[in-house]
């Protein structure tokens, strides 16, 4: 509770317990209060400087997630948040500032926390409820474009650092041994998790994944977008 004021004590306890890695999230709104401010919030950067300094003092490696369900409310009100391609540009600007600021101090970056959960609770993940499958696909695609841009930024800014995706690897079991239940389980597992892994690791959508949406993918995914997704190579895939 109140980690903002008690992080030196908390991280001291992590060190006492022998933790070697600490995965934390940086809040976009701590760095850019409205998401698209002219300049970053120096107090926000100073807070994360202090966090990482404490981790360094304990010999703990920070693994930093750049987005964990916290789209700035201003961007939601301004243009619908992740429904709009403009959100990718604002996110990329935030990522560039943070990765540059912490170059050499953060060795592992994760652009999004469990981005596949947008399939089951988009309003919680993004702050916006999609009205139909087309809007949902736009949100998913904007996440993936932003992810690809973040991977590129990390590799270009700090070649020694590693970056990769994160998906929620939920276990799903068939209700019975009926082949229809088994098939339905396989379909749910692929659509929810591995369909995203295809994009994050292989650089593109499978036709099977896109067929799950009642929407025309060509209205959302351009050839230029597809080329961007295919051009980046992550260093790892993390599961939570």
N, C-alpha and C positions, 0 to 999 in steps of 0.2 A: 504494500500500500504506500502511495506517495513516493514512488521511485524517483520522481523528479528531484526531491529534496534529500532522499536517503540513499541515492545510488552509491556513494562511497562505502557505506556500511553494507549494502546489499552485495556489491562486487567483492568486498572483503570476505564476506561469507562464502561466495562462490569459490574464491581462492582457497579458503580454509577447507572447503569440501573437495578440493582437487580438480575442479572443472578446468578443462583445457580449451574449451570452445564455448562461446556464448553467442547465440543467434539473437539479434535484436532487430527491431524495425525502426527506421527513421520515418518520422511523420512529415509528409510533404508540406503540411500547413505550419510546421515549426520553421521551415526554411523559407517558404513563401506563403504568408498568411492567407492570401486570397487565391493562391495557385498561379497567378500571373502577374505578381507585383513587379515593379521596375527593378528592384534590387532585393537580394536575399536578406533575411532577418539575421543579423549578426549574432543576436542573443541565442537564436536557435542553433546556429552552427557552433557557438561556444559551448552549448549544452552537450552536443555530441562530441566535441573535442574533449570535454571533461570525462564523459563516459569512456571514450577510447583510451584516454590517459590512465584511468583507473584500471582498465583491463590490461593495458601494457604493464602496469606496475605489478600485476598479479600473474603475468605470463599467460594470459588468456587471449586466445585468438578471436577477434570479432568476426562474425558472419552477418552481414548487413542486408536486411530486406528493405527494399525501397518503397514498397506500397503494400499495405495490409488493410484493405477495406476502408480507406480514408480519403476519398476524393474530396478536395476542397469544396465546401458548400457554395462558395461564390461561383465556381465553374459549373456546378449543377444548375444553379439559378440562371447563369449567363447563357449557356448554350446546351444544357442537357448532359453535361459531364461526358461520360464515355460513349454516349450515343453519337457524339460529334467528333469528327476527325481532328478538330482543333485541339481536343484534349491531348492527343498524342504529342503535338508540338509543345504544349505547356509542360507535360510530363518530361519530355526529353530535355527541355531547358533545365528543369529541376535536377534531373539525373546528372547532366553535364557539370553543373555547379558542385554537386555533392561529391562526385567521383574525383573531380579535379582537386577539391579542397582536401580530401582525405587520401590522396595518392600516396602510396607507399606505406600507409598505416592500416588500411583495410585490404586484406588479401582475397576475400571471398564476397561476392555480391550476388544477390538474388533480386531480380527486377520486381517480381510479384509474388505475393503469398497466395498459394492455392488458387491460381487464376481459373482453374476449371470449375470452381464452385459457383461461378457466375451462371452455370447451367441450372442450378437448383435454387439459388437465392440471389438473383441479380440485384435486387433492391438493397440487400445487405452489403454485397460486395462493392457496389458502385454508387449507391445513393439514389438510383433511378430504377423504376420498374419498366421494363420493355413492354410495349403494347402488343407486339406480335413477334413472330419468329424472325422477320426481317430486321427489326430493331435489335433483337437478341444477337443475331449473327453480326450485325455492325459492331456491337459492344465487344463481342468475342474477338472480332478481327482487329479492332482498334487496340485491344490489349496485346494481341500478338504482334502488331506492328510496333507498338511501344517497346515490347520485350526485345524485338530484333534490334531496334535502335539502341536500346540500353546495352545489349551485348556488344554492339559495335563500338559504343562510346568507351566502355570499360577496356576493351582490347586496344583501342587507339590511344587512350589516355594513360593507362598503366599496364603495359604489356606483361608485367610480372603478376598481375592480379588474375583471379579466376572468376568466371561468371556463368550462371546457369539458371535454368527454370526450376519451378517448384509446383508440384501438383498434389492435391489431396488424394491419397491412395486408399480410398474407402473399400473395405471388404464387403462384397455382396454375395449372398448365397442363394441358390435355388430354393424355392419353398418346398418342392418335392423332387423326386427323381424323374418326373415326367420330362421327356425331351423338350417339350415346349417351355417348361420352366427353366431348364438349363440354357436353352437358346436365348430366352429373354434376359437371363442373368449375363450371359456373354455380351449381348447387345448393350446392356446398361453399363457393364464394365468398360467396354470399348468406348462408347460415346462419352461417358463421364471422365474417364482417365486417359486411356491410351490414345484416343483421338487427339487429345491435346499434346500428348507426348510426341506424336508424329510431327506436329508443328514445331515444338520446342527443340526436338533433337534431329529430325530429318528435314526440317525446313519447308514443310508444305502440308496442305490439307489432303486427306484421303477422300476419295469420292464417297466412300461409305459414311464418313463423318458428315460431309456436307448434305448427304441425302436424308439425314435425320431432321433437317429443317424444312419447314414449309415456306421456302423462300428461294429466289433465284440468286445463286452465288455471284453471278456476273454483275449484279447490281451493287455488289459490295467489294469484291476482290478484283482489282485490276492486274494486268500483267506486270506492271511496275511493282505492285505490292508483292506479287508472288516472287518476283526476282529478289526483292529485299529479304523476304523470309528465307529464301534458299541461300542467300549469300553469307549468312552468319553461322558460325559453328560454336556452340556452347562448350564449356569445359566439363560440365557435370549436369546431372538432373537430380534434384532432391525431392524426397517424398515426405509428407507429413500426414 
